[in-house]
Amino acid sequence: MAAFEPKNPGYRAAAIALFDRQPAMHRLGIVIVRLAPGEVELSMLHSAEFTQQNGFVHAGIITAGLDNACGVAAFTLMPREADILTVEFKTTLLAPARGERFVFKAEVVKPGRTLTFCEARAFAEHDGKTTLIATMTGTLMAMLPRQAPQPSGMSRALHGD
């Protein structure tokens, strides 16, 4: 992967703060393990609370971890004033989510001014083995502050300005 230069010199603190503001990640027990410009690794321990009828961790939980990994990786390359929002993703489930620990790794493939494209992988650690269980491609949008529109001559005329 190409090395990326973050637009925000304080990207690390900003990305951690973004992650910490997400109650869903706290509820799932997902934590940041590694963080670099355009890359992140998250981790989650198994919890029976998040399983489906066959005892595997639910695909929605795995998808949430992948989506968040893509978001944090993309956010590390965004300007200081940006916030982030996922606009699209595709997840492919490759194996049952069975394990003691799950790892979500994401990296930016192509950063952009507004849209950033990422790829992520989810791994399950079970009985001393690591298995790739899911992949994701995602597009994330930098939400930049907008200035209030200035009234046009027509609207000023309508409002008696």
C-alpha positions, 0 to 999 in steps of 0.5 A: 500500500502507498504511504499517505500524508494526512491533511490533519497533523493531529489525525491520530487524536482526531481519529481516536476522538471520532471513534470514542464518540460512537456508543455502538463501538463501546457496546460491541467492545470494539477497540483500536489496536493500531492506527496509521495514516490511511490504515486502522486495525480494530479488535473485538472479543467474542460475546454470546450477546452478538450471536445469531441462531447458529452461535456465530457472531451475527453478520450485522456485527461483523459488518459494523466492525468493517464499516467502522474500520473503513471510516476510521482509516478514511478519516485519518486522511481528511482535513481537520474540519471534516466529519465523515459518513459512509455512503456505500459499502459491499460486504462479502461473507466468506466463513462463519464468524466463529472465534474468540477474537475478531480483527477488522483491518482497513486501508484507504485505496484511493483518498479524494477531496470528498469521497474516499475508497477503502477496503477492509478484511475481518478475521476470526481467531479460533483454536490458534488459527486465524481465518479470513471471514469477510471483506468489505469495499466502502466509499466514505464521504468527507462532510465539510462545513458549509457556509450559509448561502448568501441571499440572491437579489431576488430573495432580498426583493421578496423579503423587502431587504 
